[in-house]
Amino acid sequence: MEHGISYKSQDYFEFIWEMEVLEGAKKDMVVETGVLYGAWPYLLAPSMPKGSRYIGIDPHPYWSIAGIDRLSWVVSELMEAEIIPLIIEEKAEDGIETVKSVLGERTIDILHIDGDHTKEGAMTDWNLFKPLMTPGGFVIFHDMYARSKEAVDVKDVVFDIYWPYRMWTFKNSEALKNSIHQKGVAILQMPDERDEIVQGKENKIKDLDDPLSLINI
Ligand SMILES: C[S@@+](CC[C@H](N)C(=O)[O-])C[C@H]1O[C@@H](n2cnc3c(N)ncnc32)[C@H](O)[C@@H]1O
C-alpha cells in the first residue's frame, strides 16, 4: 500500500503495539465504530486474510483530505486485498441491525471502538457489540489516553468494565503527554476456555492502587 499518507487519527507506534497483542488473533470478521476516513482498516488490512470482512460504521464517513476521498480509496485497497468491506453510514446504535444481518451465525473477532467518544457513547458501543463477540476475541478502545475533552471519557468506561477481562493498555511516551498525538488504547479479550487463568491473573492486578500502570508499556 502507498506510503506518505498522514493518518493523524492513528499513531504508528501504538498500532505496532496493537499488532503485537493481536498476533495470531483471528481476523475474519472485524468491525469498527467510527471508521471516518479509514486509517485503522488501512493499517490492519495487511494482516487480514483473504475473504475476511471489514465492517465500518460511521454517520459521517468519506471525508476528503487534500481533495482525496480517503475512505473510498481504502475501500478499494481492501477489495484489492480480497477483503470484503462494508461501510454503514449510520450511528453504531442504528447500524447494529445491519451488522447482525451480515453476521448471521458468525461472530466478531475484533471490534475497534472509535466512534462516539463520550462516556455514554463508548459504553453504548460496548454494550451493543459485546454479545456479538467471538469467545477469545478482542475489543479495542481507542483514545484511552487522548487529550481531547470528549476522549477522556473513554478511560472511565474502560475502568468501569475491565474487570473481569484480560486487558492490555498502551500509552505513548511521556514526550507526547500533552500532545494531540497522544491517543492511547486499551485491548480487552473476551472470555474463552482459559477463563480461570485470566481470573487468577486479574485477581493479582486488582490489589494494586493503579492496576493500569502495571501493564502500561
Ligand atoms: C476519531 S474518529 C475515528 C477515526 C477512525 N477510526 C480512523 O482510524 O480514521 C471518530 C468518528 O466517529 C464517528 N462517530 C461519532 N458518533 C458515532 C456513533 N454514534 N457511531 C459511529 N460512529 C460515530 C464520527 O463521525 C467520526 O468520524
The ligand as a MOL file (V3000), in Angstrom:
LIG
                    3D

  0  0  0     0  0            999 V3000
M  V30 BEGIN CTAB
M  V30 COUNTS 27 29 0 0 0
M  V30 BEGIN ATOM
M  V30 1 C -11.7950 9.6430 15.9360 0
M  V30 2 S -12.8020 9.4810 14.5340 0 CHG=1
M  V30 3 C -12.4560 7.8460 14.0120 0
M  V30 4 C -11.1160 7.6600 13.3260 0
M  V30 5 C -11.0360 6.3780 12.5200 0
M  V30 6 N -11.1950 5.2000 13.3570 0
M  V30 7 C -9.7740 6.2420 11.7220 0
M  V30 8 O -8.9560 5.3600 12.0210 0
M  V30 9 O -9.5860 7.0180 10.7660 0 CHG=-1
M  V30 10 C -14.4100 9.3500 15.2150 0
M  V30 11 C -15.5330 9.0800 14.2170 0
M  V30 12 O -16.6450 8.5730 14.9550 0
M  V30 13 C -17.8180 8.9300 14.2850 0
M  V30 14 N -18.9680 8.7780 15.2080 0
M  V30 15 C -19.4760 9.6650 16.0920 0
M  V30 16 N -20.5430 9.1650 16.7480 0
M  V30 17 C -20.6930 7.8980 16.2740 0
M  V30 18 C -21.6190 6.8470 16.5540 0
M  V30 19 N -22.6080 7.0060 17.4640 0
M  V30 20 N -21.4940 5.6830 15.8820 0
M  V30 21 C -20.4970 5.5160 14.9660 0
M  V30 22 N -19.6010 6.4760 14.6510 0
M  V30 23 C -19.6970 7.6510 15.3020 0
M  V30 24 C -17.5560 10.3500 13.8000 0
M  V30 25 O -18.4010 10.6480 12.6950 0
M  V30 26 C -16.0610 10.2870 13.4390 0
M  V30 27 O -15.8980 10.0870 12.0590 0
M  V30 END ATOM
M  V30 BEGIN BOND
M  V30 1 1 1 2
M  V30 2 1 2 3
M  V30 3 1 2 10
M  V30 4 1 3 4
M  V30 5 1 4 5
M  V30 6 1 5 6
M  V30 7 1 5 7
M  V30 8 2 7 8
M  V30 9 1 7 9
M  V30 10 1 10 11
M  V30 11 1 11 12
M  V30 12 1 11 26
M  V30 13 1 12 13
M  V30 14 1 13 14
M  V30 15 1 13 24
M  V30 16 1 14 15
M  V30 17 1 14 23
M  V30 18 2 15 16
M  V30 19 1 16 17
M  V30 20 1 17 18
M  V30 21 2 17 23
M  V30 22 1 18 19
M  V30 23 2 18 20
M  V30 24 1 20 21
M  V30 25 2 21 22
M  V30 26 1 22 23
M  V30 27 1 24 25
M  V30 28 1 24 26
M  V30 29 1 26 27
M  V30 END BOND
M  V30 END CTAB
M  END
